[in-house]
């Protein structure tokens, strides 16, 4: 339901009402918009009790009325910020637990009693979860007013903090489900916990003074360019310098400390300064995105230069709205901190903001709240009771456009996770019937062959269209990336489906991996620095340094909004060397990329350059431009990161004349991920992407990377991947803690074997009296390099009882000193599961070997059943390790339902097994079955049932394609250069 901007206002009350309005403890933005709604409720003659942790002046500066009551209570904490731009995810969850989870019972008791004591007619929340439950306990209706909810924000944090925090997200969503309906503000996030929704215009604080009055009061001439520095009222802690601003500019600083000295062209604002007036009087604003700053920038047509805030899921929706209305310019954090502001400010004042929609959302929302308190029912009757959202609440949202709306700028295109119909086919191939390729006539292929791959043809076609006008930022940035008179090198690397092996790779297991159809393409050009087309902010940085043009790396990544990351990255290649010209350490590189998480993605591509410098002694003196376009979806456990690494490394190697064998290239890519990105992955992902072949399983023993062959997939067998919708990350806490537990178990086994040998010697046993083979086995096990080299029966006979279920990090270090894993660090305070992470690789290696042998056995139903059973065993072993998820368990259960149904038994074997893949904790499930039409129908049935249960339509991975080694590379050149874009294409992307 949408309430249009037109409103007759909040009519004078038919009777006096009492509202209890709860305000979240996160920032001032919520408090300021609440003020606007409360102001209209009080004007209508009602009492409003505001429950908040915000300072009184936020409310009293705008409302002077005896009907306003402020109760200083904090019932949630929002996102804990390490600084003005960085959210501490783990600290946020821990503080929420301390604030709202542990004292929950007493909070509910106190709030219920208080609500009854004030005789509240309606509870309003923006957007405190427990307020909705307290209202329900008190028998009072409740309504939320917001553009996001904390279950959605915290959902991403669970990946970093670990599965044990998941109950927090569930509890928040359950609390929200007691709310009667949601008054939803523009720029909203998906909020599936709410049953019914009413959309209203922007809630914006009114202006008190004109721009002329503001400038006069501040003593600023009309010809001075004015920028307001607004980072949420928090002192920035940065040392501001005079040369940060162009000549003729003045910066008004919000939240500056009284002791801070500012340059003459910077001016402190009073702590209680009324920012809407100042924003409306400024030429542009520089700050971080939040609802308050975005709504006021749009309403008063003030161009907004913004810097991304890390790990806050609200941001991409607000950012999309800013950019849609031509009101936003993104600044790279590095340029903010180093003072390269000029190109961004100049770009901002050239914008023409065009938001013309309503800004009276406070008035409209107040009217709805009043009518609800009078008894009007806005909620539909189609749903009743608390809505249970299953694991979809946690990470697997069905994030689709609101139905019936032609343009929905609040929900970006990238949040449409699936088509409305099941079983959508892939885009039709642009390859003609006669084998000719359409759409790439603009390029002369000097080396290589597109090999008829539709995705490669489409990628080249996209390159040819870069000369056209574009409105999307990443396309605009890409259009100015290449010098069309120079050669371009193109590489392709697929993702992979983990059929068997998974997390046992870092324990030395045999693994079986299938390269999938979806792949990453990288186009790369190296040019002399004097010929490099630089973006304006990169050019400004070079100009500031002076001297001859320096080599610069510029990267554009398509699809960046998928994970709220910046679409572009640039750096001086000299940043990869120290003062003596030697490559910087991997540790320094890791810190370099980690300093701005919105651009940390660039480590996967740019890291290849530093690895080549370290490992092969390559020197990079030319500038490099890279365009990355990946169809391998992120967070689904199909090696999106490995495909980027392999494609990037392949393109860099081709452009610089390096002949690197696929296996060696994969090992180099693993170094990128382990040491520069900092993700503790094994090598199987990179090996599959580099060395795999279409429709074959790459068999590899990960010790560290011995390819033992390519296994033909029998014609009667087929594999599918089904995405659970729950985002997976090998950099997450669960994956890393299980890996640590595995290496702890290995250390314990080696220690136990050494003890057994010592006891034999101490007891003076004659070796002739003991089986010599047993002694040799003990010697081998005392120096075990890989856990998978331990046979299952040896584990059970000698070591099973010696492995504890879990151990505290500090206790382990006291007993064993270290766990001998170079890519993980033990947290001394954390408790690690050890038994199941140790058991898993020992038995998984055996399962994979058995699976490989069965693939070549005689065709029979028993063969399929046995293969499927091995997948099931692997799946439940993941779960025992703590790497399962509700979504992947549900998919596996649905496969079992169909496998064992009466209809399936009558028709013969179709689907026969399924397992979670890769690093676990969500992602994709691998399914095995008979290669027949009925099996495909059953896959679609699983897809349909999962959507019915969770609201999420799984993506189906089917088909295969060759690895980067088989594809090679393309060397292309533009036949006819298009007219150069106007200068705006070189603006900061």
N, C-alpha and C positions, 0 to 999 in steps of 0.2 A: 504494500500500500504506500502511495506517495501523497504527501500533503504539499500542495503547490505553495509557491512563495506568497501569493496573495493571501492576506489575512485581515480580518476585521479587528485584530488585536485581542487581547485577553479581556473579555467583558467583565464589568464589575460583578463581584461574587453574588450569587443568589443566597449563599450562606458562607459564614466564616469557616475556612478549612485550615488544617494543620499539616504541613509537609515536613518529613524528615529527609534531608538531602545529604547523602554520603558522598564524600569526595576522596578519590584515591590519593595516596601520598606521593605519587610520581609527578614531580615538576609543578610549575605554576600554570601550565596550559589548561589543565583540567579545572583548576580553581577559577581561572579567569572566564572560561566559558560558562561554568556553573553560575558565576556572578550575573551573567546576562539573563539566564533563565530565571534565577531567583528574583532579580529586579522586577521582572514582569509579573511574577506570582505575587509579590508584595504590593505592586501597583494595583492589582486586582483585589486587594484587601485581605490577603491570607498571611498566616504566620509561617515562617520557614526556619527550621532548625538545621543549620549546616554542621555536619560532622566532618572535621577536617584537621589536618596537621599543618595547613598553610598559614602564613602570618595573617593576622586580622586585617591589615591594611589592604590586602588584595580585595576584600569584600567591602570594607567600610569606606574606602575611597570612592566607591561607586554607589553604595547604598547607605544612606543615613536614615534608618527607620527603627522604631521600637519593635517592629514585627520581625526583625532579623535577630536570630539567636545563634551564636557561634559556640560550638562545643568542641574543645580541643582534644580529639581522640584520633589515634592513628591505627587503622585496622588492616592496612596492607602497606607494602613498601615500594611497589612498582619495580623498576629496574635499578639496581645499584650501579652507579657509574664510577669507574676508576678515575675518569677525568671527564671533561665536557663532551668528549666524543666517543668514549669507550665504555661499553657496558660490561660489567663483570658478571658473566652468566652464572657461574657456580655460586658466587656471593649473593646474587639475586635470589636464587632458590633457597639458599641457606637462611637468608634474612627473612624471606617470606615464611619459611618454616617456623622461625623464632617468633615472628610477629603474629601470624594468623593460624598456624597449624597446631603448635603445641598448646597454646592457650585457648584453642577453639571452643571447648566446652564452656569455659568461663565467659568468653566473648558472647556466645549465643545467649547465655543466661542473663548477662548484664544488658545486652542490647534489647532483648525481648522485654525485659522489665522496664527499660527506659522508654521504649516505643509505646508501651501501654500507659506509662506515666504521663506522657505528653499528649496522649489520646490522638496519635497520628492517624490521619485519614488515608495517607498514601506515603509509601517509601520510594524514594528516587535514588538511584545509584549511578555514579560516574567514576569508575565502574568497579566498586568494591564488591568482591564476590560474596563475602559472608553476610552483607547487608540483605541480600535477597533471601537467604535462608533464615535470617533472624526475623524478617518480615513474615515469612511463611509460618514460623513458629509462633509469632504473635497474632496470627490470623489477619494480617493486613496485606492488601495488594501491593505489589512492587513493580516498578518500571525502571529500565536502564536507559540512559541517554549517553551515547558514545559513538566513536568511530572505530574502536578496537576493543577486544576483550583480552584478559590476562591469560586465559588458556591458550590462545593463539600465540601470544608473545612468548610465553614460557615454553611452548612446545619445542622451539628450536634449542632452548637451553638444555633440555633433557639429553640431547645428543652429546653435548659436551660434559654434562655432569654425571650421566649414567642412569641406568634403568631404575635404580632405587628411588629416584626423584619423581618417577612417572605418576605416582599416586597424588602428587600435588596438583598436577594438571587435571587429573580426573576429578579431584575434589572441587576445584575451581569451576569446571564445566558443570558439575552436578549442582553447585550452588546457583549458578546462573540459570539453570533450567527451572528454578522456582520463580523466576521473574515472569510476569504476565506477558509482556511484550517489550520490544526494543524500539526506541526512537533512534534511528540511525542517521548519523551525520555524514556529509559528503567526504570522500577520501577514505571510505571504510574498508576494513579488512574482512575476510570471511569470519563469521561468528556463528557456527552451527549450533551452539548451545541454546540459542534463542528460537522459540517456536514461531513467533510472529514479529513482523518488522514494519515500521512506518518510517519512511524517508522524509526528512525535512531539509530546508535550505541550510546554508552555512550559519553557524552561531558566531557572531562577530560583535565585539564591543563597539559601542557607538563612539563617535568623535566628540570631543569637548571643544576643540579649538581648530581654527583653520590653519593651513600650512603657513600662511603669512604671519599669523599670530604666534605660532610656535617659533619661527625663525627670529621674529622680533624679540620674543622673551628670552631666547638663548643668545641673542646678539650676533646672529649669523646673517650676512648679506645674501640677497637673493641670487647673486651670480656664483656663489660658492656651491660646488658639488658636494652633496651630503650623503654619507653612508652611515647606517646605524649598525654597530657590531653587537649582535644579539645571540648569545649562546645560553639562553635559558636562565639568565640571572646569575650564572655561576662565574666567579672570577676565572679568567682563562689561564692565568699563570704564565702567559707568554710575555716575552720582552718585546713590546711593540716599538717599532722604529719609524722615524720620520719618512724614510725613503720607501716605506710600504705603499704610500699613497701617491698617485700622480699629482702633478702641480695643480693647485686650485681646488683640492679636495680637503674636506674635513670629516673626521670619523667621530661619531658619538658612541661612547663605550658604555654598554649596560653592565652593571655588576662589578665594576672595577673597585678594588679595595681602596680604602681611604689613604693607605700608606704608599700606594703605587704611584710612581712618577710617570707621567705620560709625555710624549713628544709634543711640540707646539701645535701640530695639526691633528691631535687627538684630544677629545674633550670628554670628561666624565659626566655621566648622567646621575642624577640623584637616585637613591635606591627605590624611592616610591614614584619615580617618573612614570607618567601615563604613556606607555609605549604606543598605543594605537595612534595617538596624535603625532608622535615623533615619526613613526613609520610612514604615515600619510604625508608628512612634510619632507621626507627624505627622497633622494634620487634613486637609491637602492638600499638593500639590506644584505648584510653578510652574517651568516649564522648557521645553526643546525636546524634540521627540519623537525617541526613539531606541529600539532594541530593549530595552536595559537598563532605561531609565526606564519604558517601557510595561509590560514584563513584571512588574517589581516593583510598579508601581502596581496592576495587575490582581490579582496574587497576594496582595497585602496590603491590597487594597480601599482604596487611598488615592486620592481624587479628584485628577485631574491637570488643572491649568490650563496649557494649552500655547500656545506661539506658533509659528507656522509657520516652517519653515526653507526658504529659497529653493533651488530647483533640486536637490532630493534626492528621487528617485522612490520611495524606500522609504516615505516619510512617509504618503501617503494610505492605504496598506494597514494600517499600524499605527494610524492615526487612526480608520479605520473600525472596527477591533477595539475601540478604547477606547470609542467612542461606542455601539457595539452593547451593550457591557456596562455602560453608564451610568456611565462612569468618566472622562469627558472634558469639558472646557469650553474652547472656543477663545477666546483673548484677541487682540485686534488689536494689532499691533506698536506702533502709535502710542500706545495706552493703556499698554502696558508701559513705554515710554520716558518718558512724561509722568506716570506714577504713578497712573493711574486704575485701581487694582487692586480697590477695594472691591466693585463689583458682581460681579466674576468670582469672588472668594474666597467671597462670600456664596452665590453660585449653586453653587459647588463643594461646600460643606459640606451643601447640601440634597440632593445626589445620594445614591443608594443603590447603590453598585457591586455587581454581581451575578455576577462571574466565579466559577464553581464547578468548572471543568475542572481537569485535572491540571497540577501544577507540578513534576513530577519528570522533566522532559525530559532533564536532565543524566544522570541514572541510566539512563534508557531508551537514550539515545544511546550511552553508554559500553558498555552490554550489546551493542548492535548492532555497535559497532566491535570489541569483543572477539571476537564470533562470526565476524565477517568476517575478522579476522586469523587465526583458527583454520582458516579455509578455507570457511566457509559462503558460499553464493552467494545474495545477495538480488536480484541483477539478473536481469531477464528475458532470454530468448534471442531475442526478436522483433527486436531491433536489434543490430547488431554494427558494430565499427569506429567511427571518429570521425564524428559526425553533422555533415553540412554543412548549414548553415541558410540559405544564400543571403542575400539582402538583408533577409530577415525578421529576422535577428539585429540589424541596425542600428537600424531604427526600426519595422518593421511586424510586431509580434508578433501571434500568434493568442492573444489573452488571454481565454480562456474559463474558465468554472467547471470545477472538477474533476468528472469524471463520477461519477454515482452518489451525490451528496451532496445532501441536501434543503436544507440551509442551509450556505452557505459564507461566513462573515463575513470570511474573510481575503481573498477576492477580491471586491471591490465590484462591484455590479451594473453600474456604468458601464464595466467592463472587458470586458463581453461585446460583442464587436465585430460579431457577425453571428448570424443564426439558423442552426440546424443544417441547414435545408433551403434549396435554392437558389430564387431567384426569388420571395422573399416579397412579397406584395402589400402596399400601404400600408394603414393602418387603414381600416376601413369608414367611410364618410361618415355623420356624424350627421344629415345633411339628409334629411328624410323624403321619401317619394315625391311627395307633393302639394306639396312646396316649403316646408312648415312646418319650423321648426328646433326640435329638442328639446334641453333641457338649459340654456337660457339665459333661462328664464322669470323668473328673479330680477332681471333687468335691464330697465330701460326705455331703449331706444335713442333718444336725443334728437337725434342727428345721425349721418348716414352709413348705410351698409348693409354687412352682413357679406358680401354678394355671393355667398352660397352656399359660401364657402370652408370646407371641413371643418376645417382647422387653426385658423381664426379662431373657429369655433363651439366647438371643443375648448378653446381658450384662454379664452373667456368662461365656459365651463362650469367650468374650473379656478378662475377667479376666484370664481365663485359658491360653490365648495366650501371657500374659505379660512376660513369661519366654523367649520368642523369641527375636531375634534382632530387634530393631526398629530404624528408622532414624528420625521420627518426634519427636520434643522435648517433647511434652506432653506425648507421649507413652514411651519415654526413661525414663522420670521422674517417670511415673507410674510403670515401670518395676522394679524399685528399692524401691517401696513404702512399700510393705508388707513383713512380715516374714511368709513364707509359712508353718511354723510349728505351727503357732497360728491360732485361730479361727477368722473368718471374719464375720461381720454382714452386711446384705444387706437390705435396705429399698427402697420402691418405693412410689412416690407421683405424682399424675397427675396434669396437668394444669386444667383450667376450662373455660367454655364458659359462659359468663354473659348473660343469657337469659332475665332477667328483674331485675331491682334494681340498678345496677351500682353504680354511685357515690352517690346515696342516702343512701348507707350503713352507712356512718359516721353520717348521720342524723337520724338513727334509723329505717330505712325502712324495710319492708318485702322484701326479695330478693329471686330470683329463679336462682340457679346455677347448671350447668351440668358439672361434671368432664369429661374431654376429653380423648381420647385414648392415646395421647402423654403424657409421664411421665418422671420424673427425677428419676434416680437410684443413690443411695449412698452406696458404700462399705466402711466399717469402721473397723479398728482394733485397739484395745488398747493393748499395750505391756509395760512391764517394761522398763524404760529408758535404762537400760544396754543392752537390746536386740533390741533396735530401730535402724533401718538402716537409718542413716542420710545422706542427701545430703552433698556434700563436704563443701559448704559455711556454712551450719548449724553446721557441725562438727567443722569447724574452729572457729565459734562463741563460741561453748561450750569449746573448748580447751583454748581459750583466757580467759574465766572466771575461768577455773580450777575447782578442786573439783570433786565430784561424778557426773555421768551423770544426767542431769536434764530432766524433762518432756518437750517434744517438740510436737507441732502440725504441721503436714505436710499435705498439701492438693494439689491434682492435679485436675484440672477441664478441661474436654475435651471440644472442641469447643470454646476455649478461643478467637480465632481470630475473632469470630463473632462480638465482640464489642471492639476489640483492647485492650484486657486486658491480663495481665500476666497469663500463664497457670498454674503456681504454686504459692503456698503461704506457708510460714513457720513462726512460732513464738515460743518463749519459753512460756509455759503456765504460768510461773511466771509473765509474763507481764500483766496478768489479775488480779494480786493482788498487794496491796500496801506493804509498809515495814512491816506493822503489820500482813500481811497475809490475810487481808480482800479484798473482790472483789472491783475492781476499779469502779467508777461510770459509768453509761451509757454515760454520757457526755464525759468523758475521753476516753471511748472506741470508741465513734463516731469520735473523733479527731484522735485517733490512726489509724483507718482504712482510714480516709480521707487524711492522710498525703501523701499517694501514690495512686492516683486515678486508676492507672493501676492494683492495687491489692485490690481496695475497694470492689470488688465482694466477697472477702473472708468473709466480714462481715455477709453476708447472712447465711453462714455455721458456721463459727467460733463463731459468735455472740450467737448461741444457747448455747455454753458452759458457757458464762458469764451470760446469762439469767437464766440458771439452777443453777448457783452458787448463784445468787441474790434471786431468787424466791423460790427455793427448798432447798437451803443450801447444794448443792452437792459439794464435793471436788474432784478435778481431780489430782491424783498423778501419773498416768501412762501416757506414751506418746500416742498420737493418730495419726493415719494415715487415711486419707479420700480420696476416689476417687469419683468424681462427674461426672456423665454422664447424660445429659438432652436432651431429644428429644423435650422438650417444647420450641419452638423458642422464642428468646428474642425480646422484643420491639413490639410484635404483640398484646398485650392486652389480653393474655390468661394466665396470672399469672405465668410466668416463675419464678419469684422471690419467690412466695409463694411455688411453688413445690420444689424448692431447700431448702427453710427453713424447710418445713415439712419433707422432706426426710432426711435432716441432723439431725433434732431434733429426729426423729424416730430412726435413726441408733444409735445416741449417747445414747438415752434412753435404747435401747435394749442391747447395749454392756455393759452398767453400771447397768443393772438389775432394771431400773426404770419403774414402771407400771403407765403410764400416759394415762388417758382417751383421746380419740381423740379430744373432745371439748376443754379440758384443754390444750392439746398440741397445738391446733390452736391459743389459746389466748397467749400462751408463744411465739409462732412464730410471732404473731403480735407485741409483744414487741421488738423482734429482729429488725423488719423492721421499726417500729416507732422510737425507741430510739437509736439503734446502727447504723443501716443503715441511718436513718434520713429521711425516706420516709413517708409522712403523709397518709398512706392508712387506710381504714377500715379493718374489720376482715373477710369479706365474702370470700376473696380469700383463706385465710388459712383454713377457715372452710370447704369450698368446697373440697380442696385438702386433708384434713384430714378425713372428715366425710362423704363425698359423696359416692354414690353407682352407679354402672353402669346403664345406661339407665333410670335414675331417676333424677328429679330435687330436689336439696336440698332446702327446704323452711326454711328460717331463718329470725327471727326478730333481727336486729342488735342493741339490747339494753341490753347488748352489743353483746350477741351471744346466742340467744335462738332458738334452733332448734325446729320448729313446725311440722316437718314431712318430709317425702319423697314423692314427687308427681310423680305418675306413668305417663310416657309419653304415651298417647293413641296410639294404633297401627297405626292409620291412620295419625299421625302427626310426622314430622321429623324436626330436627334442623341441620343447617350447619353453619360453620364459614368461612368467606372469608377474607383473609388478604389483606389489601389495599396497603401494601408495604411502608407505611409511619410509621416510627418508633414512638412508643408511650413510654412515661415514666411518672410514677406517681411521680417521683422526679422532673419533669419539672415545669416550672414557671406557665403554664396555669392551671394545675391541682391544684397546691397549692393556687393560687390566687382565684380560684373559691371556694375552700374549705373555705378560709378566708372570702370571701363574704357571704357564707352560714351562717357561725357562726356570722358574723356581723348582718345579717338579723334576726337570732334567738335572739340576744341580743336586737335588736330594738323592736321586737315583745313583748318580756318580759317587756321591759321598757314601751311600749305603754299600755300593759295590767295593769301594776302597776299604771300608770297615770289615767286610767279609774276608777280603784278602788278608788284611792285617791280622784278623783273628786266626786264620789258618796258619800264618807264620808264627804268631805268638804261642799257639798251642803246640808247636813243634811237630805238626803233622807232616809225615813223609809224603811228598808229592806222588810217590809211586802208589800210595794207598788211596789217593783221590783221583777221580777221573780227570785226566789232563785236559780234556775238552772243556770241562766245567771251569777249570782255572783260567783257560784262555778266554772263555766267555766273560768271566768276571773281570779280567784285565781289559777286555774290549769295552765292557760296560762302565768301568771306572774312568775311561777316557772317551766316553761317548760324545761324538760331535753333534749328532742329530738324534732326537728322540725317536724318530720313525725307524731308526735302525735297531730298536729294541723290539724283539718278537713278543706278541701278545701273551704267549704262555710263560715267557720269562718274567714279564711284568707281574702276572698274577702269582707266579710261584715265589718270587723273591721280594718284590718291591711294593705290591699293592698295599700291604698293611703299614708300610713305612711312610706313605704319603698322606698327610693330614687333609681334612676336607678344606680347611682354610688356614691362613696364617697372617698375622699382622706384619706389615713391612719391616718395622723396627726389629721384631723378634727374628725374622728371617736373616736380616743383615748381621745381627749379633751372632747367629749360629753359622752362617755360610759366607759372610763378607760381601758377596755380590752374586748377581744372577747371570753374568756373562752375556748380556744382550746389549749391543752397542746403541740400539735405537729406542730403548725405553728406559725410563728412570723410575725407581721404586719410591713411592710415597710412604715414608716411615709410619705415618698415622693411619694409613688405609689398610683394611682387611682384604686380602686377596684369596679368591677361590683357587685351590691348587689341584685337588683330586681330579675333578672332571676335566679341566684344561690339560692335565697330564694324560689321562686315559684317552682323550679324543684322538690325538695324532697317532698314538700307538695302534689303535684299532682302525682308524681311517685309512692308514697306509695299506693295511690288510684288505679293507673293503675295496679300495681303488684297484689293487692288483687283481682281486677276484672279479671285479666289474670288467676290467680290460680283458681278462681271459674269457668271460662269459660272452662278450660281444662277438667273439670268433667261434663260439660253439654252435651246434646245430640249431636251426630255427625251430622253435616250439613255444607253446604257451608257457611252459615251465621256465624257459630262458627269460621271457619277458617278466614273468612274476618274480624271478630271482633278481633280475636287474632292478626292478622296482623296489623290492624289499631292501636292497642295499641303499637306495636313495632314502627310504624312510628311516633306516637306522642312523644314517648320517644326520638327517634332520633332527631327530630327537636327541642326538648327542650334542648338537649345537645348543639346543634348549637347555640341556643339563649344564652346559658351560656358562649359561646366562646370556647367550647371544640369539635367543629366539625373539619372537614378537607375536602379539595377538593376530596381526594381519597375516603373517606368513603361516602361522599355525592354522588359521581359518582356511587359507587356500589349500594347504595340504589335506585338511579334513574334507574339503569339498571334492578333491580328487578321489579320496578314499570312498566317499559316499557314492560317487558315480561308478567307481571300480567295482564296488560290492553290491550295487543295485541289482535287482532281479532282471531288469531290462538289459543291463550290460552283460550279465552272465548268459542270458539267452542269445545275445548277439555275438559273443566271443570277446576276447580281451581287446580293450581299447586303451584307456589310460591305465598305467600299472604302477606308477610311483612318482614321488615328488620330494623335494628338499629345498631348504633355504640355501642361499648361495653366498659366495664371497665372504665378506667380513661379518655377515649376519646382522642382527638387530634391525630387521626390516629389509627393505630392498626387494629383490626378485626371487621367485621360486622357480626352480628347474623342474620340468615335468617330462617324463618319458612315457611313450606309448607306441602303439602300432601305427605305422604310416598308412592311414586310411581315412576316408572321408568321415566316417563315424567318429574317429578320434578328434578330428577338428571340430565337429559338432559338439562334442563333449567339452572341449576347451572353451568354446563360446558359452556353453551352459555354465561352466565354472565362473567365467567372467560375469555372466548375468546374475548368478546367485550371490556373488561377492558384492556386486553393486547394490543388490536389494538389501543385503545385510548391513552394509557400511555406508552406502551412498557414494562409494568410489568405484569408478570403472577401470579395472586394471588394463594397462597397456600390454599387448601380446608381442613378445619377441619371437619371430620365426624367420627362418632363412639364415644364410651364412655368406661370408665373403672373405677373400684372402687377406692375410696380414700385410704389413707395410713392406716387408721384404719381397714378396711376390709382386706387389703393385709397382715397386720401384719409385720413380718420380717423373714428373712432367717438367719440361723446360719450355716455356711459352713466351711469345712476344706479341704485343698488340699490333694488328695490321694497320689500323687507321686510328690515330689519336683523336679523341673527342675534344671538343673545345674545353679549355680549362674552366673549372668552377669559379664562380666569383669569390672574392676574398673571404666571404663569410664562411666558406667551407673549411677554411683553415682556422676558424675560431676554436676556442677550447671545447673539446668534445664533451 
